[in-house]
Amino acid sequence: MSQAPARILHVEDDPSLQQLVRIALTQLGGYAVDTAADGYRAIEIALERAPDLILLDLDLPGANGIETLKALRQIHGLDRIPVIFLTAAGDLLTQIGLLELGAWTILQKPVRPRQLVQTIIRALAGKEP
């Protein structure tokens, strides 16, 4: 019996980036991918489907990435899910703040598909970023 693919929740408000990441994750990684366009919907989906990993944008409508991460860390069962930020925000203070809030790592947009999949593999294996 084969194991079910890991479930990834991708939180991104840009439909073209949603589609590119979905294609990369399903074709290169064999992952099941759910998508949310804002932080509030991301939390709903996470509660419904318990993803194995969350890819989170920083700039989102409604609850931004920081607010979403803080909310996830307050919910038992979702508080230990690895969160990888995919963001264009490159300043060091923002990145340090995200890591202090519990992000697993931060990848800069645009991210190469193979780099993204390799980072997810490491996160799901519980390895250090």
C-alpha positions as CSV (number, residue, x, y, z in Angstrom):
1,M,0.0,0.0,0.0
2,S,1.5,3.4,-1.0
3,Q,1.6,6.3,1.3
4,A,-0.6,9.3,0.6
5,P,1.3,12.3,-0.8
6,A,2.2,15.1,1.7
7,R,-0.4,17.9,1.7
8,I,0.9,21.4,1.1
9,L,-1.2,24.5,1.8
10,H,0.0,27.4,-0.4
11,V,-1.2,30.8,0.7
12,E,-0.8,33.3,-2.1
13,D,-3.1,36.0,-3.5
14,D,-1.6,36.1,-7.0
15,P,-3.4,33.5,-9.2
16,S,-0.5,33.1,-11.6
17,L,1.9,32.3,-8.8
18,Q,-0.7,29.9,-7.3
19,Q,-0.8,28.0,-10.6
20,L,3.0,28.0,-11.0
21,V,3.6,26.6,-7.5
22,R,0.8,24.1,-7.9
23,I,2.4,22.7,-11.1
24,A,5.9,22.6,-9.5
25,L,4.7,20.9,-6.4
26,T,2.5,18.3,-8.0
27,Q,4.8,17.5,-10.9
28,L,8.2,17.7,-9.3
29,G,7.3,16.7,-5.7
30,G,4.1,14.6,-6.1
31,Y,2.4,16.7,-3.4
32,A,-1.3,17.3,-2.9
33,V,-1.8,21.1,-3.0
34,D,-4.5,23.3,-1.5
35,T,-4.5,27.0,-2.1
36,A,-5.8,30.0,-0.2
37,A,-5.7,33.6,-1.3
38,D,-5.7,35.1,2.2
39,G,-4.8,34.4,5.7
40,Y,-8.3,33.8,7.0
41,R,-9.1,31.2,4.4
42,A,-5.7,29.6,5.0
43,I,-6.6,29.0,8.7
44,E,-10.0,27.6,7.7
45,I,-8.3,25.2,5.2
46,A,-5.6,24.2,7.7
47,L,-8.3,23.4,10.3
48,E,-10.3,21.3,7.7
49,R,-7.4,19.4,6.1
50,A,-4.4,19.5,8.4
51,P,-1.6,20.2,5.9
52,D,1.9,18.7,6.4
53,L,3.5,22.0,5.4
54,I,2.4,25.6,4.7
55,L,3.9,27.9,2.1
56,L,3.0,31.4,3.2
57,D,3.3,34.8,1.4
58,L,4.0,37.8,3.6
59,D,1.8,40.4,1.8
60,L,-1.8,39.1,1.8
61,P,-5.2,40.7,1.8
62,G,-7.1,40.5,5.1
63,A,-4.7,38.7,7.6
64,N,-1.2,39.1,6.3
65,G,1.5,36.4,6.6
66,I,2.6,37.5,10.1
67,E,-0.9,37.6,11.5
68,T,-1.6,34.2,9.9
69,L,1.5,32.6,11.3
70,K,0.7,34.0,14.8
71,A,-2.8,32.6,14.6
72,L,-1.6,29.2,13.4
73,R,0.9,29.0,16.3
74,Q,-2.0,29.5,18.7
75,I,-4.0,26.5,17.4
76,H,-3.2,23.1,18.9
77,G,-2.5,20.7,16.1
78,L,-1.5,23.5,13.7
79,D,1.2,24.9,15.9
80,R,3.9,22.5,14.8
81,I,3.3,22.5,11.1
82,P,6.5,23.8,9.3
83,V,5.8,27.2,7.6
84,I,8.0,28.4,4.8
85,F,7.6,32.0,3.7
86,L,7.7,32.7,0.0
87,T,8.2,36.5,-0.2
88,A,9.7,39.3,-2.1
89,A,10.4,41.1,1.2
90,G,14.1,40.8,1.5
91,D,15.2,42.9,4.4
92,L,17.1,41.2,7.1
93,L,15.0,42.5,10.0
94,T,11.8,41.2,8.5
95,Q,13.4,37.8,7.9
96,I,14.7,37.6,11.5
97,G,11.3,38.5,12.8
98,L,9.6,35.8,10.7
99,L,12.1,33.2,12.0
100,E,11.5,34.4,15.6
101,L,7.8,33.9,15.1
102,G,8.3,30.3,14.1
103,A,8.9,30.2,10.4
104,W,10.9,27.2,9.3
105,T,12.7,29.3,6.6
106,I,12.2,32.1,4.1
107,L,12.6,31.8,0.4
108,Q,12.8,34.8,-1.9
109,K,10.4,35.2,-4.8
110,P,10.9,34.2,-7.5
111,V,11.9,30.8,-6.3
112,R,13.2,28.1,-8.6
113,P,10.8,25.1,-8.6
114,R,13.6,22.5,-7.7
115,Q,14.8,24.7,-4.9
116,L,11.3,24.9,-3.5
117,V,10.8,21.2,-3.7
118,Q,14.2,20.5,-2.1
119,T,13.4,22.9,0.8
120,I,10.0,21.2,1.3
121,I,11.7,17.8,1.4
122,R,14.1,19.0,4.1
123,A,11.3,20.6,6.2
124,L,9.1,17.5,6.0
125,A,12.0,15.4,7.1
126,G,12.5,17.6,10.1
127,K,16.0,18.7,9.1
128,E,17.4,22.1,9.9
129,P,16.9,24.8,7.3
